[in-house]
Amino acid sequence: MNAPIRSYCQIGLLVGVFSLFFTGCATQPKPEPKSPTESKFTGLRIEQGPGSLGSEPRKSPVTYLVLHHTAGSLPSSLDILQGKDPKHKVGIHYLVTDEPKPRVIRLVPEHLAAYHAGKSAWAKDVGLNQGSIGIEIINYDGNVYPYSDAQAAIIFALCDEIVRRHDIKPWNVLAHSDIAVGRKVDPGSKFPWAKLASLGIGAWPLPNEVADNLRKKPNLTPNHVRSLLSAYGYVLEPGDAGLKLGLEAFQRHFRPSKVDGLIDHESVAILEALLRRYQPAAYRAVRFKP
């Protein structure tokens, strides 16, 4: 285990804004802040944790941010994420604790690729370890247990640092369940994606566009819904089972009130609003597909 190294800076404005909501590699990656004077964005106190064997040199630019929950305690997660098990060599860039005053612990520096995504795909990319930054969050099951306000505030500040540093597009801020459809369910339906997007991080549909879509007669055919999901980025297995799992992953992120994998008007309205907002060319291609 490496000796602890701490960089100190105030969390600042982002956490203050967040609290209001709850109360009322590139081949040459951009350098990470090493002191308070070098922190350009939110400012964030990050502790250097033990190194991880679950990493390798980065060979492609960082274009994705992937969020996970650990499904385990802080001690067990720290042990596993050091990647010492040759049969389960995993790693992560950052770990967010679940303590009363949550901490951010770095295990793998951003200029290295960490083994956090596993078998994964999004849009045209397969195997997202190389092109992504990974954040693990201590939570036994984010589909059951909510994230605390304090924990979420730290997560959002960290995400803001990473997104700005690497210019990650909103639609590429992803859940592990988005990129490993049917295999993973983290960080879960309790993760506050809407709050994250309200702070300018990640994708979320415009409410007026969802409402407008709900007033229209939707195309609920399986082929159309599959085309919409694929256009947004989801990589689905063939057949009805693959479509159901893909829709569950989408709902877990964007419609957490009802995660059942069933095609309905609301899910399609949200999906079309997302495409229209972030990928208009793909939306037009699907909409007017013969």
MIBATI-914346 format. One record per residue (C-alpha): x, y, z; residue number from 1. Coordinates in Angstrom, 1 decimal, decimal comma, padded with zeros to 4 digits, always signed. Layout:
BEGIN
<atom <X; Y; Z>; NUM>
...
end
This chain:
BEGIN
<atom <+000,0; +000,0; +000,0>; 1>
<atom <+001,4; +003,4; -000,9>; 2>
<atom <+001,9; +006,0; +001,8>; 3>
<atom <-001,1; +008,4; +002,0>; 4>
<atom <-000,7; +011,5; +000,0>; 5>
<atom <-003,3; +014,2; +000,4>; 6>
<atom <-004,2; +017,2; -001,8>; 7>
<atom <-006,5; +019,7; -000,1>; 8>
<atom <-008,9; +022,2; -001,6>; 9>
<atom <-012,4; +023,3; -000,9>; 10>
<atom <-015,3; +021,5; -002,5>; 11>
<atom <-016,8; +025,0; -003,1>; 12>
<atom <-019,7; +026,2; -005,1>; 13>
<atom <-020,9; +022,9; -006,6>; 14>
<atom <-021,6; +021,3; -003,3>; 15>
<atom <-023,4; +024,4; -002,1>; 16>
<atom <-025,6; +024,4; -005,2>; 17>
<atom <-026,2; +020,7; -004,8>; 18>
<atom <-027,3; +021,2; -001,1>; 19>
<atom <-029,9; +023,7; -002,3>; 20>
<atom <-031,5; +021,1; -004,5>; 21>
<atom <-031,8; +018,7; -001,6>; 22>
<atom <-033,1; +021,2; +000,7>; 23>
<atom <-035,9; +023,4; -001,1>; 24>
<atom <-006,6; +009,2; -022,3>; 25>
<atom <-006,3; +011,5; -024,6>; 26>
<atom <-002,9; +010,2; -025,6>; 27>
<atom <-001,6; +013,1; -023,5>; 28>
<atom <-004,2; +013,4; -020,7>; 29>
<atom <-004,8; +016,7; -019,1>; 30>
<atom <-002,9; +016,9; -015,8>; 31>
<atom <-004,8; +016,2; -012,6>; 32>
<atom <-004,8; +018,9; -009,9>; 33>
<atom <-002,0; +018,3; -007,4>; 34>
<atom <-002,5; +021,3; -005,1>; 35>
<atom <-005,2; +023,8; -004,2>; 36>
<atom <-003,6; +026,4; -006,5>; 37>
<atom <-003,7; +024,0; -009,5>; 38>
<atom <-007,4; +023,0; -009,1>; 39>
<atom <-009,3; +024,8; -011,8>; 40>
<atom <-012,9; +023,7; -011,3>; 41>
<atom <-014,8; +022,6; -008,2>; 42>
<atom <-011,8; +022,0; -006,0>; 43>
<atom <-011,9; +018,6; -004,3>; 44>
<atom <-010,0; +016,9; -001,5>; 45>
<atom <-008,8; +013,5; -002,8>; 46>
<atom <-006,9; +011,0; -000,8>; 47>
<atom <-004,3; +008,7; -002,4>; 48>
<atom <-005,2; +005,2; -001,5>; 49>
<atom <-003,5; +001,9; -002,1>; 50>
<atom <-002,3; +001,2; -005,6>; 51>
<atom <-004,2; -001,3; -007,8>; 52>
<atom <-002,8; -004,1; -010,0>; 53>
<atom <-006,1; -003,8; -012,0>; 54>
<atom <-004,8; -001,3; -014,4>; 55>
<atom <-002,7; -000,9; -017,6>; 56>
<atom <-001,3; +001,9; -019,8>; 57>
<atom <-004,0; +003,9; -021,5>; 58>
<atom <-004,0; +003,6; -025,3>; 59>
<atom <-007,1; +005,6; -026,3>; 60>
<atom <-008,7; +008,9; -025,3>; 61>
<atom <-011,0; +009,3; -022,3>; 62>
<atom <-014,5; +009,7; -023,6>; 63>
<atom <-016,6; +008,0; -021,0>; 64>
<atom <-017,3; +008,3; -017,3>; 65>
<atom <-018,8; +005,2; -015,7>; 66>
<atom <-020,4; +005,0; -012,3>; 67>
<atom <-020,7; +001,8; -010,2>; 68>
<atom <-021,8; +000,7; -006,7>; 69>
<atom <-019,6; -001,7; -004,8>; 70>
<atom <-022,2; -004,1; -003,4>; 71>
<atom <-019,8; -004,4; -000,4>; 72>
<atom <-018,3; -002,6; +002,6>; 73>
<atom <-015,5; -000,1; +002,5>; 74>
<atom <-012,8; -002,5; +003,8>; 75>
<atom <-013,8; -005,3; +001,5>; 76>
<atom <-014,1; -003,0; -001,5>; 77>
<atom <-010,7; -001,5; -000,9>; 78>
<atom <-009,2; -005,0; -000,6>; 79>
<atom <-010,9; -006,2; -003,9>; 80>
<atom <-010,1; -003,1; -005,8>; 81>
<atom <-006,4; -003,4; -005,3>; 82>
<atom <-006,6; -006,2; -007,9>; 83>
<atom <-004,4; -008,7; -006,1>; 84>
<atom <-006,5; -011,7; -007,0>; 85>
<atom <-005,1; -013,0; -010,3>; 86>
<atom <-008,5; -014,5; -011,1>; 87>
<atom <-010,4; -011,3; -010,5>; 88>
<atom <-008,0; -008,5; -011,3>; 89>
<atom <-010,2; -005,4; -010,9>; 90>
<atom <-009,3; -001,8; -010,4>; 91>
<atom <-011,0; +001,7; -010,2>; 92>
<atom <-009,8; +005,2; -010,5>; 93>
<atom <-011,9; +006,6; -007,6>; 94>
<atom <-013,8; +005,2; -004,6>; 95>
<atom <-016,4; +007,3; -002,8>; 96>
<atom <-017,0; +006,1; +000,8>; 97>
<atom <-020,3; +006,0; +002,7>; 98>
<atom <-019,0; +007,5; +005,9>; 99>
<atom <-020,9; +010,4; +007,6>; 100>
<atom <-018,3; +012,7; +006,0>; 101>
<atom <-017,6; +010,8; +002,7>; 102>
<atom <-014,1; +010,7; +001,2>; 103>
<atom <-012,8; +010,3; -002,3>; 104>
<atom <-009,9; +007,8; -002,5>; 105>
<atom <-007,8; +007,4; -005,7>; 106>
<atom <-006,6; +004,0; -006,5>; 107>
<atom <-005,6; +004,3; -010,2>; 108>
<atom <-004,4; +007,6; -011,7>; 109>
<atom <-006,4; +008,8; -014,7>; 110>
<atom <-003,5; +008,4; -017,1>; 111>
<atom <-003,9; +004,7; -016,7>; 112>
<atom <-006,8; +002,5; -017,7>; 113>
<atom <-008,5; +000,7; -014,8>; 114>
<atom <-010,2; -002,7; -015,0>; 115>
<atom <-013,7; -001,6; -013,9>; 116>
<atom <-016,0; -002,0; -016,9>; 117>
<atom <-015,4; -005,7; -017,8>; 118>
<atom <-017,3; -007,0; -020,8>; 119>
<atom <-018,9; -003,8; -022,0>; 120>
<atom <-020,1; -001,9; -025,0>; 121>
<atom <-021,6; +001,5; -025,9>; 122>
<atom <-022,5; +002,8; -029,3>; 123>
<atom <-019,6; +001,6; -031,5>; 124>
<atom <-017,1; +001,0; -028,7>; 125>
<atom <-016,5; -002,4; -027,2>; 126>
<atom <-014,5; -002,9; -024,0>; 127>
<atom <-014,7; +000,4; -022,3>; 128>
<atom <-011,9; +000,1; -019,8>; 129>
<atom <-009,5; +001,9; -022,1>; 130>
<atom <-011,6; +004,9; -022,9>; 131>
<atom <-013,2; +005,6; -019,5>; 132>
<atom <-012,8; +006,8; -016,0>; 133>
<atom <-014,5; +004,7; -013,4>; 134>
<atom <-016,0; +005,7; -010,0>; 135>
<atom <-017,0; +003,1; -007,4>; 136>
<atom <-019,5; +004,2; -004,7>; 137>
<atom <-019,9; +002,3; -001,5>; 138>
<atom <-023,5; +001,1; -001,5>; 139>
<atom <-024,7; -002,5; -000,9>; 140>
<atom <-027,3; -002,1; -003,6>; 141>
<atom <-028,2; +001,2; -005,3>; 142>
<atom <-031,5; -000,3; -006,4>; 143>
<atom <-032,5; -000,6; -002,8>; 144>
<atom <-030,6; +001,9; -000,7>; 145>
<atom <-030,5; +005,6; -001,5>; 146>
<atom <-027,3; +007,6; -001,7>; 147>
<atom <-027,0; +010,1; +001,2>; 148>
<atom <-027,0; +013,8; +000,4>; 149>
<atom <-023,4; +014,1; +001,6>; 150>
<atom <-022,3; +011,2; -000,4>; 151>
<atom <-024,1; +012,4; -003,5>; 152>
<atom <-022,6; +015,9; -003,2>; 153>
<atom <-019,1; +014,5; -003,2>; 154>
<atom <-019,9; +012,3; -006,2>; 155>
<atom <-021,2; +015,2; -008,1>; 156>
<atom <-018,1; +017,4; -007,4>; 157>
<atom <-015,9; +014,5; -008,5>; 158>
<atom <-017,9; +013,9; -011,6>; 159>
<atom <-017,7; +017,7; -012,4>; 160>
<atom <-013,9; +017,6; -012,1>; 161>
<atom <-013,6; +014,6; -014,4>; 162>
<atom <-016,1; +015,8; -017,0>; 163>
<atom <-014,5; +019,2; -017,4>; 164>
<atom <-010,9; +017,8; -017,4>; 165>
<atom <-011,7; +015,3; -020,3>; 166>
<atom <-014,6; +017,2; -022,0>; 167>
<atom <-016,9; +014,2; -021,6>; 168>
<atom <-020,2; +014,6; -023,4>; 169>
<atom <-023,4; +014,3; -021,4>; 170>
<atom <-024,6; +011,1; -023,1>; 171>
<atom <-021,3; +009,5; -022,3>; 172>
<atom <-021,8; +009,8; -018,5>; 173>
<atom <-023,0; +006,3; -017,9>; 174>
<atom <-024,1; +003,7; -015,5>; 175>
<atom <-022,3; +000,3; -015,4>; 176>
<atom <-025,7; -001,1; -016,2>; 177>
<atom <-025,9; +001,0; -019,4>; 178>
<atom <-022,7; -000,5; -020,8>; 179>
<atom <-023,2; -004,1; -019,5>; 180>
<atom <-026,8; -004,7; -020,3>; 181>
<atom <-028,3; -007,7; -018,5>; 182>
<atom <-025,0; -008,3; -016,6>; 183>
<atom <-024,9; -005,4; -014,2>; 184>
<atom <-027,5; -003,3; -012,4>; 185>
<atom <-025,3; -000,6; -010,8>; 186>
<atom <-025,2; +002,1; -009,6>; 187>
<atom <-028,9; +001,4; -009,5>; 188>
<atom <-032,3; +003,0; -009,7>; 189>
<atom <-031,7; +005,0; -006,5>; 190>
<atom <-028,8; +006,9; -008,0>; 191>
<atom <-029,9; +010,6; -008,4>; 192>
<atom <-029,2; +011,0; -012,2>; 193>
<atom <-031,7; +013,8; -012,5>; 194>
<atom <-029,9; +015,9; -009,9>; 195>
<atom <-026,6; +015,2; -011,5>; 196>
<atom <-027,9; +016,4; -014,9>; 197>
<atom <-029,5; +019,5; -013,3>; 198>
<atom <-025,9; +020,5; -012,3>; 199>
<atom <-024,8; +020,2; -015,9>; 200>
<atom <-023,3; +016,7; -015,6>; 201>
<atom <-024,8; +013,8; -017,7>; 202>
<atom <-027,8; +013,6; -019,9>; 203>
<atom <-031,5; +014,1; -019,0>; 204>
<atom <-034,5; +014,8; -021,3>; 205>
<atom <-036,2; +018,2; -021,4>; 206>
<atom <-039,5; +017,9; -019,5>; 207>
<atom <-041,4; +019,9; -022,2>; 208>
<atom <-040,2; +017,5; -024,9>; 209>
<atom <-041,3; +014,5; -022,9>; 210>
<atom <-044,7; +016,1; -022,3>; 211>
<atom <-045,0; +016,8; -026,0>; 212>
<atom <-044,1; +013,2; -026,9>; 213>
<atom <-046,7; +011,9; -024,4>; 214>
<atom <-049,4; +013,9; -026,2>; 215>
<atom <-048,6; +012,1; -029,5>; 216>
<atom <-049,5; +008,7; -030,6>; 217>
<atom <-046,3; +006,7; -030,1>; 218>
<atom <-044,8; +003,9; -032,2>; 219>
<atom <-044,5; +001,1; -029,6>; 220>
<atom <-043,4; -001,7; -032,0>; 221>
<atom <-040,4; -003,7; -030,7>; 222>
<atom <-038,4; -002,9; -033,8>; 223>
<atom <-038,8; +000,8; -033,4>; 224>
<atom <-038,0; +000,7; -029,7>; 225>
<atom <-034,9; -001,4; -030,4>; 226>
<atom <-033,8; +001,1; -033,0>; 227>
<atom <-034,2; +004,0; -030,6>; 228>
<atom <-032,2; +002,3; -027,9>; 229>
<atom <-029,5; +001,4; -030,3>; 230>
<atom <-029,4; +004,9; -031,7>; 231>
<atom <-028,8; +006,3; -028,2>; 232>
<atom <-026,0; +003,9; -027,6>; 233>
<atom <-027,3; +000,7; -025,9>; 234>
<atom <-025,9; -002,5; -027,3>; 235>
<atom <-028,5; -005,2; -027,2>; 236>
<atom <-028,6; -008,9; -027,6>; 237>
<atom <-031,0; -010,2; -030,3>; 238>
<atom <-034,6; -011,2; -029,7>; 239>
<atom <-037,3; -010,2; -027,3>; 240>
<atom <-035,1; -011,1; -024,2>; 241>
<atom <-032,3; -008,7; -025,4>; 242>
<atom <-034,8; -005,9; -026,0>; 243>
<atom <-036,3; -006,4; -022,5>; 244>
<atom <-033,0; -006,3; -020,8>; 245>
<atom <-032,0; -003,2; -022,8>; 246>
<atom <-035,2; -001,4; -021,8>; 247>
<atom <-034,7; -002,3; -018,2>; 248>
<atom <-031,2; -000,8; -018,3>; 249>
<atom <-032,6; +002,4; -019,9>; 250>
<atom <-035,4; +002,6; -017,3>; 251>
<atom <-033,0; +002,1; -014,4>; 252>
<atom <-031,2; +005,2; -015,5>; 253>
<atom <-033,9; +007,4; -017,0>; 254>
<atom <-037,3; +006,1; -015,6>; 255>
<atom <-036,5; +004,6; -012,2>; 256>
<atom <-040,0; +004,7; -011,0>; 257>
<atom <-040,9; +001,6; -013,0>; 258>
<atom <-038,1; -000,7; -014,1>; 259>
<atom <-039,8; -003,6; -015,8>; 260>
<atom <-038,4; -003,9; -019,3>; 261>
<atom <-041,9; -003,5; -020,8>; 262>
<atom <-042,5; -001,1; -023,7>; 263>
<atom <-044,8; +001,7; -022,7>; 264>
<atom <-045,6; +005,3; -023,8>; 265>
<atom <-043,6; +007,0; -021,1>; 266>
<atom <-040,4; +005,1; -021,8>; 267>
<atom <-040,6; +005,8; -025,5>; 268>
<atom <-041,4; +009,4; -024,9>; 269>
<atom <-038,3; +009,8; -022,7>; 270>
<atom <-036,1; +007,9; -025,1>; 271>
<atom <-037,2; +010,0; -028,1>; 272>
<atom <-036,7; +013,2; -026,1>; 273>
<atom <-033,1; +012,2; -025,2>; 274>
<atom <-032,3; +011,4; -028,8>; 275>
<atom <-033,9; +014,7; -030,0>; 276>
<atom <-031,8; +016,7; -027,5>; 277>
<atom <-028,4; +015,0; -027,7>; 278>
<atom <-028,4; +013,1; -031,0>; 279>
<atom <-030,8; +014,8; -033,4>; 280>
<atom <-029,3; +013,2; -036,6>; 281>
<atom <-029,8; +009,7; -035,1>; 282>
<atom <-033,3; +010,7; -034,0>; 283>
<atom <-034,3; +011,8; -037,5>; 284>
<atom <-032,8; +008,7; -039,0>; 285>
<atom <-034,8; +006,4; -036,7>; 286>
<atom <-038,0; +008,5; -036,9>; 287>
<atom <-038,1; +008,5; -040,7>; 288>
<atom <-036,7; +005,0; -041,2>; 289>
<atom <-038,7; +003,2; -043,9>; 290>
end
